Amino acid sequence: MTIDLTEDEKHCLLTEAREAIASQLDGRPPHYERPASVTERLESGTSALLVPCGAFVTLHKGKNLRGCIGRMIGVRPLEETVRTMARAAAFEDPRFPPLRRDELDQCKLEISVLSPMERCADPRSVQIGIHGLYLIHRGYSGVLLPQVPVEQGWDLDEYLDYICRKAGLPPGSYNEPGAELYTFTALVFGE
């Protein structure tokens, strides 16, 4: 089950993700501002931002991916995870050079808050657009967020084969003995 966030909490996470990146680019401490409703929920201990859960932050520059990093399992509060993953997506994604200051205003941020993972006994039960995939096999692993097959126009077979390729494995590896396939859902929102 995916975590529930208020609209103010979603806006707060997006604003804090952007500020985490901007402050690092500017070489200054971050300054996070929150709406009163979020502050009240945090102070009362009822905010979803306090719940440890996995999250990914994705940067899009126009229609192109500019960075995406996340954690599958939450060990820190969601708010802290999103800030950390925003900086990682901007500066540590090995597929891209570190984000430059002049690029930040051209980027849109997207956050995916993950549900706990569940072992998938039947790969044919995976639902496109609902389930993300995490595959572990032969010392390799790969993850695809639920929105990826929709964005790419993949059917189920393409999705299952691509998770294998993402893990550095041949297509169909998810069916081999010892392969561990997990599903999860995500609450996805962006700027």
C-alpha positions in Angstrom: 0.0 0.0 0.0 1.3 3.4 -1.0 1.6 6.2 1.6 -1.0 9.0 1.5 0.2 12.6 1.2 -1.8 15.8 1.3 -1.5 18.2 -1.5 0.4 20.5 0.8 2.8 17.7 1.7 3.4 16.9 -2.0 4.1 20.6 -2.8 6.4 20.7 0.3 8.4 17.7 -0.9 8.8 19.1 -4.5 9.9 22.5 -3.1 12.4 20.9 -0.7 13.8 18.7 -3.4 14.4 21.8 -5.6 15.9 23.7 -2.7 18.2 20.8 -1.8 19.6 21.0 -5.4 19.7 24.8 -5.6 21.5 25.2 -2.2 24.2 22.7 -3.3 24.6 24.6 -6.6 24.9 27.9 -4.7 27.2 26.5 -2.0 24.9 27.6 0.8 22.9 25.8 3.5 19.4 24.9 2.4 16.5 27.0 3.6 13.3 24.9 3.7 9.9 26.6 4.1 6.8 24.7 4.8 3.1 25.5 4.7 1.5 25.9 8.1 -0.6 22.8 7.6 2.5 20.7 7.0 4.3 22.2 10.1 1.2 21.4 12.2 1.2 17.8 11.0 4.9 17.5 11.6 4.7 18.9 15.1 1.8 16.6 16.0 3.6 13.6 14.5 0.8 12.9 12.0 2.7 13.9 8.8 3.5 11.3 6.2 6.8 13.2 5.8 8.0 11.5 9.0 7.3 7.9 7.7 10.4 6.0 6.6 9.8 4.8 3.0 11.6 4.4 -0.3 11.5 7.2 -2.8 13.0 8.2 -6.2 13.5 11.7 -7.5 13.6 12.2 -11.3 14.8 15.3 -13.2 13.4 15.9 -16.7 15.0 18.5 -18.9 12.3 19.1 -21.5 11.2 15.6 -22.6 14.6 14.1 -21.7 15.7 12.3 -18.5 18.4 14.4 -16.7 18.8 12.2 -13.6 17.0 9.7 -11.5 18.2 8.2 -8.2 16.3 6.6 -5.4 16.1 4.2 -2.5 14.0 1.1 -2.6 13.5 0.8 1.1 13.0 3.6 3.6 15.4 3.8 6.5 15.0 7.6 7.0 11.9 9.8 7.1 10.4 10.5 3.7 11.3 14.2 3.8 14.9 13.4 4.4 15.0 10.7 1.8 13.6 13.0 -0.9 16.1 15.7 -0.1 19.0 13.3 -0.3 17.7 11.6 -3.5 17.2 15.0 -5.2 20.8 15.9 -4.7 21.9 12.5 -5.8 19.7 12.7 -9.0 21.2 16.1 -9.8 24.8 15.4 -9.1 25.5 11.6 -8.8 23.6 9.8 -11.5 26.5 8.1 -13.4 24.6 8.4 -16.7 24.9 12.2 -16.7 27.4 14.9 -15.8 26.5 16.8 -12.6 23.7 19.4 -13.1 24.9 22.9 -13.8 23.3 26.0 -12.3 22.0 27.2 -15.6 20.1 23.9 -16.1 18.1 23.8 -12.9 15.4 26.2 -14.1 15.0 24.1 -17.3 14.3 20.9 -15.2 11.1 19.6 -13.8 11.2 17.4 -10.8 9.1 14.2 -10.2 8.9 12.3 -7.0 7.9 8.6 -6.7 7.1 7.5 -3.1 7.3 3.7 -3.0 5.2 1.2 -1.2 6.9 -1.8 0.5 8.1 -4.4 -2.0 6.3 -7.7 -2.3 7.7 -10.9 -3.8 6.1 -11.6 -7.1 5.3 -15.3 -7.4 3.6 -14.9 -10.9 5.2 -12.5 -13.3 2.1 -12.7 -15.5 0.2 -10.9 -12.6 2.3 -7.7 -13.0 0.0 -4.8 -14.0 1.5 -2.2 -16.4 1.2 1.3 -14.9 0.5 -0.1 -11.4 3.5 -2.2 -10.5 7.2 -1.2 -10.5 9.7 -4.1 -10.7 12.8 -4.9 -8.8 14.8 -7.9 -9.9 17.7 -9.6 -8.1 19.6 -12.5 -9.7 23.1 -13.8 -10.0 24.5 -10.9 -8.0 22.9 -8.3 -10.3 19.8 -6.1 -9.7 17.7 -3.6 -11.5 14.6 -1.5 -10.8 12.0 0.1 -13.0 9.4 2.5 -11.7 5.7 1.8 -12.5 5.5 4.8 -14.9 8.3 3.6 -17.1 6.5 1.0 -19.2 3.6 3.4 -19.8 6.0 6.1 -20.9 7.8 3.6 -23.2 4.7 2.0 -24.5 5.8 -1.5 -23.5 3.5 -4.5 -23.1 4.1 -7.0 -20.2 6.6 -9.1 -22.1 8.7 -6.1 -23.0 8.5 -4.8 -19.4 9.6 -8.1 -18.0 12.5 -8.4 -20.5 13.6 -4.9 -19.9 13.9 -5.3 -16.2 16.3 -8.1 -17.0 18.4 -5.9 -19.3 18.3 -3.1 -16.6 19.9 -5.6 -14.2 22.5 -6.6 -16.8 20.9 -10.0 -17.4 19.6 -11.7 -20.6 15.8 -11.3 -21.3 13.8 -14.0 -19.5 16.1 -14.2 -16.6 13.3 -13.3 -14.2 12.0 -16.9 -14.8 15.3 -18.7 -13.9 15.7 -20.6 -10.6 17.0 -18.3 -7.9 15.7 -15.1 -9.5 13.9 -12.8 -7.1 11.3 -10.6 -8.7 9.5 -8.0 -6.5 6.7 -5.6 -7.2 5.8 -2.3 -5.6 3.5 0.6 -6.3 4.3 4.3 -6.2 2.6 7.6 -5.6 4.0 9.7 -8.4 3.7 13.5 -8.6 5.7 16.3 -10.1 6.0 19.9 -10.9 
